[in-house]
Amino acid sequence: MEVRKLSISWQFLIVLVLILQILSALDFDPYRVLGVSRTASQADIKKAYKKLAREWHPDKNKDPGAEDKFIQISKAYEILSNEEKRSNYDQYGDAGENQGYQKQQQQREYRFRHFHENFYFDESFFHFPFNSERRDSIDEKYLLHFSHYVNEVVPDSFKKPYLIKITSDWCFSCIHIEPVWKEVVQELEELGVGIGVVHAGYERRLAHHLGAHSTPSILGIINGKISFFHNAVVRENLRQFVESLLPGNLVEKVTNKNYVRFLSGWQQENKPHVLLFDQTPIVPLLYKLTAFAYKDYLSFGYVYVGLRGTEEMTRRYNINIYAPTLLVFKEHINKPADVIQARGMKKQIIDDFITQNKYLLAARLTSQKLFHEFCPVKRSHRQRKYCVVLLTAETTKLSKPFEAFLSFALANTQDTVRFVHVYSNRQQEFADTLLPDSEAFQGKSAVSILERRNTAGRVVYKTLEDPWIGSESDKFILLGYLDQLRKDPALLSSEAVLPDLTDELAPVFLLRWFYSASNYISDCWDSIFHNNWREMMPLLSLIFSALFILFGTVIVQAFSDSNDERESSPPEKEEAQEKTGKTEPSFTKENSSKIPKKGFVEVTELTDVTYTSNLVRLRPGHMNVVLILSNSTKTSLLQKFALEVYTFTGKIIRW
């Protein structure tokens, strides 16, 4: 009977809770919760949410119902800030994605069908939006797995920074920062920042690898290096954090005083130079991200047109100061190679512009990597790529042969032909392979046309018979060969295996060692003072243990030496005898178990008092020599014994 009553009581309780859940769901009105009208704009909704969130945040409001109220506010803002969910709620009274009459008919059936799992397992029963299934799909789009992080995110971080959020279920603070995170993600992703989300509950290995031991955590990754965000989660702080990840020397501030030097650096750096003219005193984040993405190919400068000292540049290059203007300069600094001007410049527009102007007209081959990019291996007959190579000597100023070669490249730009030049004195083996064995080319320039056949260095080529001096006749002959190649690829009749190019711009060994050491020290510093201490505990424990043993040994040894010196000090009588020059031996009755003073072998008289300490309690590894003497023989025998000891040990005997 009692069991039956208990069963009825549980059934009644379940039905009562179900009714309360349904009534609570029906009574929930996001407009009423936020205190806005149904025609309120997004700006009004956002303003109302911020005001109520500050007022009812559980960390600030100690009211017992503050937590439930804050959750209702967050849920209401989640619905009204999403246009699709808001539209569904306005039409059907629910924020779900399904619409229409079928949705209304299935609502009651859905609640009953999922009641059991909601009651026992799903925290959304109490309207806690912790379950990942009920969260916005924005996090699902950026979810990271360990293999994806290692194989894609880390290599890609050398081209763009990544902002990663560590989250989990039942994380109240994760819900609190979610509106700010959505806003920042939408803004930064458009600028070219990589976004990632790691669910610590499902990707514990990745979360531990990143050093995140609490949720929520936000961190940035650039060049494979992890940095944690430690400030308040607001839009400006996150934006400044991403900007702080970027190197400080990406963009150079350019004025009338240094623009000629900046643009003339193309010859030494072997890169085109880009100038952005804009009215903002601070370099835009979009421009910094672009500079980081293409740092290996171009150099970037920024001109603040509102600053005095830029009038000469704006006048010389005919700049409209009222709209952002992007100029790219190649071998000629007097005239830009390409220009783009637009209000509200977008990332895609800048990327297309930079990609089309990524190389110089006749770039110098300074490494094997550049050789692969400019002169790719032939894949098929329809994808032939020819390289026209000028082999010339290095000069501080542009030589006439190079200027003529540059003008020819500008006039005959083709998709299938690339123009490059090589300093024959820096790439001696490469130049000797292409040049014929003739004295006519000694100290002069030459032009070769080549096509790569494989990555091992095999090429087919043809070198012009005469040295290149840049005359009209030389240009005419070269143009004729290029036209003939379109019809007859067999024109390249010579074959050779080219050696790999040496990296001319690579730093010397000492600089590479210095850069590596500085990077290692910087990483250690960041690991100690900014990363999680749990990850550093094994290393710190090992370091402190070694230091404790080292210093403990030194301190113990120091005290031991001081005690030994104090105990081994001779008696006053012996000192007096030494001063008077007496040779009469004297014996001390002190304990001979102490360590003798360095440089001496001490002889102690063996008596009934010293017998136990010298012979019975002899230290392990120690040995005592006992001399049996008489009063008449002790002086002569001790002198002979002292001579033998000194010969064997190099120490004098003291008695």
HUKAMO-V868022 format. One record per pair of residues at least 6 apart in sequence whose ideal C-beta (glycine too) atoms are under 8 Angstrom apart, sorted by the first residue. I is the first residue (numbers start at 1). J is the second residue. Records with the same first field share a line. If there is no record, write none. Layout:
I=J + J
This chain:
14=119
17=119
18=111 + 112 + 115
21=111 + 115 + 118 + 125
22=108 + 111
24=127
25=111
26=93
28=72 + 75 + 127
30=75 + 76 + 77 + 79 + 80 + 89 + 95
31=37 + 38 + 40 + 76 + 80
33=72 + 73 + 75 + 76
34=45 + 48 + 49 + 52 + 73 + 76 + 77 + 80
35=48 + 52
36=44 + 45 + 48 + 80
38=90
40=48 + 80
42=81
45=77 + 80 + 81
46=77 + 81
49=73 + 76 + 77 + 81 + 179
52=73
53=70 + 73 + 74 + 77 + 176
54=60
55=61
56=63 + 66 + 69 + 70 + 73
57=66 + 70 + 176
58=66 + 67 + 70 + 172
61=70
63=69
68=127
71=127 + 128 + 129 + 175
72=127
74=129 + 175 + 176 + 178 + 179
75=127 + 129
77=179
78=85 + 129 + 136 + 178
79=85 + 86 + 89 + 95
80=86 + 89
81=179
82=95 + 136
84=97
85=95
86=95
88=94 + 95 + 96 + 97 + 99
89=95
91=99
92=99 + 100 + 103 + 104
94=103 + 107
96=103
98=106
114=122
118=124 + 125
119=125
122=131
123=130 + 131 + 169 + 170
124=130 + 131 + 134
129=135 + 175
130=169 + 170 + 171 + 172 + 175
131=169
132=139 + 169 + 199
135=178
136=178 + 182
138=182 + 185
139=165 + 167 + 197 + 199
142=185 + 195 + 196 + 197
143=196 + 197 + 198 + 199
144=153 + 164 + 196 + 197 + 198 + 203 + 206
145=203 + 206
146=203 + 205 + 206 + 209
149=196 + 198 + 206 + 209
153=162 + 194 + 196 + 221
154=221 + 224
156=162 + 194
157=194 + 221 + 222 + 223 + 224 + 225
158=223 + 224
159=292 + 293
160=192 + 193 + 194 + 289 + 292 + 293
161=193 + 194 + 220 + 221 + 222 + 242 + 245 + 246 + 289 + 292
162=193 + 194 + 195 + 196 + 220 + 221 + 222
163=184 + 185 + 188 + 193 + 194 + 195 + 196 + 218 + 219 + 220 + 238 + 241 + 242
164=195 + 196 + 197 + 198 + 210 + 218 + 219 + 220 + 221
165=181 + 196 + 197 + 198 + 216 + 217 + 218
166=198 + 200 + 207 + 210 + 212 + 215 + 216 + 217 + 218 + 219
167=174 + 197 + 198 + 199 + 200 + 215 + 216
168=174 + 199 + 200 + 201 + 215
169=201
171=215 + 216
173=215 + 216
174=215 + 216
177=216 + 233
180=233 + 234 + 235 + 238
181=233
183=235
184=235 + 238 + 239
185=195
187=235 + 239
188=195 + 238 + 239 + 242
189=195
190=346 + 347
191=285 + 286 + 289 + 347
192=286 + 289 + 290 + 293 + 347
193=242 + 289
194=221
198=206 + 207 + 210 + 212
200=207 + 212 + 215
207=213
210=219 + 226
211=219 + 226 + 228 + 531 + 532 + 535
212=219 + 228 + 532
213=532 + 534
216=233
217=228 + 229
218=228 + 229 + 233 + 238 + 241
219=226 + 227 + 228 + 229
220=226 + 227 + 228 + 229 + 241 + 242 + 245
221=227
222=245 + 246
225=523 + 526
226=531
227=245 + 526 + 530
228=530 + 531
229=237 + 238 + 241
230=530
231=237 + 241
239=285
242=285
243=285 + 288
246=288 + 289 + 292
247=292
250=288 + 291 + 292 + 295 + 300
251=283 + 287 + 288 + 291 + 300 + 301 + 302
252=258 + 262 + 299 + 300 + 301 + 302
253=283 + 301 + 302 + 304
254=262 + 275 + 301 + 302 + 303 + 313
255=303 + 307 + 309 + 310 + 313
256=309 + 310 + 311 + 312 + 313
257=309
259=275 + 301 + 303 + 313
260=333
262=273 + 299 + 301
263=273 + 275 + 329 + 333
264=333
265=271 + 273 + 299
266=272 + 273 + 329 + 330 + 331 + 333 + 360
267=398
269=299
270=360 + 363 + 364 + 366 + 505
271=297 + 298 + 299 + 360
272=297 + 298 + 299 + 328 + 329 + 330 + 337 + 357 + 358 + 359 + 360
273=298 + 299 + 300 + 301 + 328 + 329
274=298 + 299 + 300 + 301 + 326 + 327 + 328 + 329 + 354
275=301 + 302 + 303 + 313 + 326 + 327 + 328 + 329
276=284 + 287 + 300 + 301 + 302 + 303 + 324 + 325 + 326 + 327
277=303 + 305 + 313 + 314 + 319 + 321 + 324 + 325 + 326 + 327
278=284 + 302 + 303 + 304 + 305 + 324 + 325
279=304 + 305 + 306 + 321 + 322 + 324
280=304
281=304 + 306 + 307
283=302
286=345 + 347 + 350
287=300 + 302 + 350
289=347
290=300 + 347 + 350 + 351 + 354
291=298 + 300
294=300 + 354 + 358
297=358 + 359
298=328 + 354 + 357 + 358
303=310 + 313 + 314
304=310
305=314 + 319 + 321
313=319
314=321
317=327 + 336
319=325
320=341
323=341 + 342 + 343
324=341 + 342 + 343 + 345
325=339 + 340 + 341
326=339 + 340 + 341 + 345 + 350 + 353
327=336 + 338 + 339
328=336 + 337 + 338 + 339 + 353 + 354 + 357
329=336 + 337
330=337 + 357 + 360 + 361
331=360 + 361 + 362 + 406
337=357 + 361
338=353 + 356 + 357
340=349 + 350 + 353
342=349
359=374
361=406 + 409 + 410 + 413 + 419
362=390 + 402 + 405 + 406 + 409 + 419 + 420 + 421
363=370 + 374 + 420 + 421
364=420 + 421 + 422 + 423
365=371 + 374 + 389 + 420 + 421 + 422 + 427 + 430 + 501
366=501 + 503 + 504 + 505
367=501 + 502 + 503 + 504 + 505 + 506
368=500 + 501 + 503
370=501
371=501
372=455
374=387 + 418 + 420
375=385 + 387 + 418 + 420 + 450 + 452
376=385 + 452
377=452 + 453 + 454 + 455
378=384 + 385 + 451 + 452 + 453
381=489
384=416 + 451 + 489
385=416 + 417 + 418 + 451 + 452
386=416 + 417 + 418 + 449 + 450 + 451 + 482 + 485
387=417 + 418 + 419 + 420 + 449 + 450 + 451 + 452
388=409 + 417 + 418 + 419 + 420 + 447 + 448 + 449 + 478 + 482
389=420 + 421 + 422 + 434 + 447 + 448 + 449 + 450
390=401 + 402 + 405 + 419 + 420 + 421 + 422 + 445 + 446 + 447 + 468
391=421 + 422 + 424 + 431 + 434 + 435 + 445 + 446 + 447 + 448
392=399 + 401 + 402 + 421 + 422 + 423 + 424 + 445 + 468
393=399 + 423 + 424 + 425 + 443 + 445
394=423 + 425 + 426
395=402
398=406
399=445
400=469 + 470
401=445 + 468 + 469 + 470
402=421 + 445 + 470
403=470
404=468 + 469 + 470 + 471 + 474 + 475
405=419 + 421 + 447 + 468 + 470
408=419 + 475 + 478 + 479
409=419
412=479 + 482
414=482
417=482
422=430 + 431
423=504
424=431 + 435
426=502 + 504
427=501 + 502
429=499
430=498 + 499 + 501
433=496 + 497 + 498 + 499
434=446 + 448 + 450 + 461 + 463 + 496 + 498
435=441 + 446 + 448 + 463
436=463
440=466 + 467
441=467
444=467 + 468 + 469
445=467 + 468 + 469
446=463 + 464 + 467 + 468
447=463 + 464 + 468 + 474 + 478
448=461 + 462 + 463 + 464
449=461 + 462 + 463 + 481 + 482 + 485 + 492
450=459 + 460 + 461 + 462 + 492
451=459 + 460 + 461 + 489 + 492
452=458 + 459
453=459 + 460
456=497
457=497 + 498 + 499 + 500
458=495 + 496 + 497 + 498
459=495 + 496 + 497 + 498
460=492 + 493 + 494 + 495
461=492 + 494 + 495 + 496
462=481 + 491 + 492 + 493 + 494
463=494
464=474 + 477 + 478 + 481
466=474
468=474
481=491
484=491
485=491 + 492
506=512
507=515
527=535 + 536
528=536
533=540
564=594 + 595 + 597
565=597
567=590 + 594
568=594 + 595 + 596 + 597 + 602
570=588
571=588
573=586
574=586 + 588
577=584 + 586
585=634 + 635 + 638 + 655
586=655
587=603 + 604 + 605 + 655
588=604 + 605
589=604 + 605 + 607 + 609 + 610
590=604
591=610 + 613
592=602 + 604 + 610 + 613 + 614
593=613 + 614 + 617 + 619
596=602 + 654
599=651 + 652
600=651 + 652 + 653 + 654
601=645 + 649 + 651 + 652 + 653 + 654
602=653 + 654 + 655
603=627 + 638 + 653 + 654 + 655
604=610 + 614
606=614 + 615 + 626
614=624
615=624 + 626
618=624
627=637 + 638 + 641
629=637 + 638
638=653 + 655
641=653
642=652 + 653
645=651 + 652 + 653
646=652 + 653
